[in-house]
């Protein structure tokens, strides 16, 4: 029993000494980024590119649908060889469209790369400002309000201070 008490006392002492008061603040990075004009322009450009690519893919899919409908209508008149040839053409065109979707919108696709090109430098700039602010003001932890903070007292929200630093 004495061993348990000594162990508990040692454990509590270790916790007490290892826990230090940490200064924490919260920043709404989404709000900060949306206040940066270059970010808005980058998002608009990305949206425009994505819309154009979606339209191209939709046109390809419409073409495939037309081929399939034509095949269905003429199927009874076609020989087995012609059927196989048309089916192969449809399957090949579907594969081309799937590859196009993956190349444009996949995890390492053209849209992702374009986003990295346009948005990442702006994010890096914002993160550098936040890091400088935290260092200057002595904050140990900065939480992103948009990434799942369930509650934050308004007194620890430093979004406006970060926006002010970005404007300088």
C-alpha positions in Angstrom: 0.0 0.0 0.0 2.8 2.4 0.8 4.4 1.5 -2.5 1.2 2.4 -4.3 1.0 5.7 -2.5 4.6 6.5 -3.3 4.0 5.5 -6.9 0.9 7.7 -7.1 2.8 10.7 -5.5 5.7 10.3 -7.9 3.3 10.1 -10.8 1.4 13.2 -9.8 4.7 15.1 -9.2 5.9 14.1 -12.7 2.7 15.3 -14.2 2.7 18.5 -12.2 6.3 19.4 -13.3 5.8 18.4 -16.9 2.6 20.4 -17.4 3.3 24.0 -18.0 0.9 26.7 -18.7 0.7 27.0 -22.5 -0.6 30.0 -24.2 -3.2 29.1 -26.9 -5.0 31.2 -29.5 -7.4 30.5 -32.3 -7.3 31.7 -35.9 -10.0 31.2 -38.5 -7.6 30.4 -41.4 -10.5 30.2 -43.9 -11.6 33.7 -43.1 -8.0 34.9 -43.3 -7.4 33.3 -46.7 -10.7 34.6 -48.1 -9.7 38.1 -47.2 -6.6 37.8 -49.4 -7.5 39.2 -52.9 -4.9 36.9 -54.6 -6.5 33.9 -53.0 -9.9 34.9 -54.3 -8.5 35.3 -57.8 -6.7 31.9 -57.6 -9.9 30.2 -56.4 -11.9 31.8 -59.3 -9.3 30.6 -61.8 -9.4 27.1 -60.3 -13.2 27.1 -60.5 -13.1 28.3 -64.1 -10.6 25.5 -65.1 -12.5 22.8 -63.2 -15.8 23.9 -64.9 -14.2 23.8 -68.3 -12.8 20.3 -67.7 -16.1 19.1 -66.4 -17.8 20.3 -69.5 -15.2 18.5 -71.7 -15.8 15.3 -69.8 -19.6 15.7 -70.0 -19.3 16.1 -73.8 -17.2 13.0 -74.0 -19.8 11.1 -71.9 -22.6 12.4 -74.1 -20.7 11.1 -77.1 -20.4 7.7 -75.5 -24.1 7.7 -74.6 -24.9 8.5 -78.3 -22.6 5.6 -79.5 -24.3 3.2 -77.0 -27.8 4.3 -78.1 -26.9 3.9 -81.7 -25.4 0.5 -81.0 -28.6 -0.6 -79.1 -30.8 0.5 -82.0 -28.7 -1.2 -84.7 -27.7 -4.3 -82.6 -30.1 -6.7 -84.3 -28.7 -5.7 -87.7 -25.1 -6.2 -86.8 -23.0 -9.3 -87.2 -21.2 -10.7 -84.1 -17.9 -9.2 -85.3 -19.5 -5.8 -85.7 -21.1 -6.1 -82.3 -17.7 -6.9 -80.7 -16.1 -4.0 -82.6 -18.7 -1.5 -81.4 -18.7 -2.8 -77.8 -14.9 -2.5 -77.8 -15.1 1.0 -79.1 -17.6 2.0 -76.4 -15.5 0.4 -73.6 -12.4 2.1 -75.0 -14.0 5.5 -75.0 -15.3 5.0 -71.5 -11.8 4.1 -70.3 -10.4 7.3 -72.0 -13.0 9.4 -70.2 -12.2 7.7 -66.8 -8.5 8.3 -67.4 -9.3 12.0 -68.3 -11.2 12.4 -65.1 -8.4 10.9 -63.0 -5.8 13.0 -64.8 -7.7 16.2 -64.3 -9.4 15.6 -60.9 -7.4 12.8 -59.2 -5.3 13.2 -56.1 -2.2 14.0 -58.1 -4.1 15.4 -61.1 -3.8 18.6 -63.0 -6.3 20.5 -60.8 -4.3 19.5 -57.7 -1.1 20.6 -59.3 -2.7 23.9 -60.4 -4.0 24.4 -56.9 -0.5 23.9 -55.5 0.9 26.4 -58.0 -1.7 29.1 -57.3 -2.8 28.6 -53.7 0.1 27.1 -51.8 2.3 30.2 -52.0 -0.6 32.3 -50.5 -1.2 29.7 -47.7 2.6 29.7 -47.0 2.5 33.5 -46.7 -0.5 33.3 -44.3 1.1 30.5 -42.2 4.4 32.6 -42.0 2.4 35.6 -40.7 0.6 33.4 -38.1 3.9 31.8 -37.0 5.5 35.3 -36.7 2.5 36.5 -34.7 2.6 33.5 -32.4 6.3 33.9 -31.8 6.1 37.7 -31.2 3.2 37.3 -28.8 4.5 34.2 -27.0 1.8 31.7 -28.1 2.7 28.1 -27.8 -0.2 26.7 -29.8 -2.3 28.2 -32.6 -5.5 26.3 -33.5 -7.4 26.7 -36.7 -11.0 27.5 -35.9 -12.2 26.0 -39.2 -10.6 22.6 -38.5 -12.7 21.3 -35.7 -12.3 23.5 -32.6 -15.5 22.8 -30.8 -15.4 25.9 -28.6 -13.1 28.9 -28.4 -13.6 31.9 -26.2 -13.6 35.0 -28.3 -10.8 36.3 -26.1 -8.4 33.8 -27.6 -9.5 34.4 -31.2 -6.7 36.2 -33.0 -8.1 36.2 -36.6 -8.4 40.0 -36.7 -4.8 40.5 -35.6 -3.6 38.1 -38.3 -5.7 40.0 -40.9 -4.1 43.2 -39.7 -0.6 41.9 -40.0 -1.4 40.6 -43.6 -2.5 44.1 -44.6 0.8 45.7 -43.6 
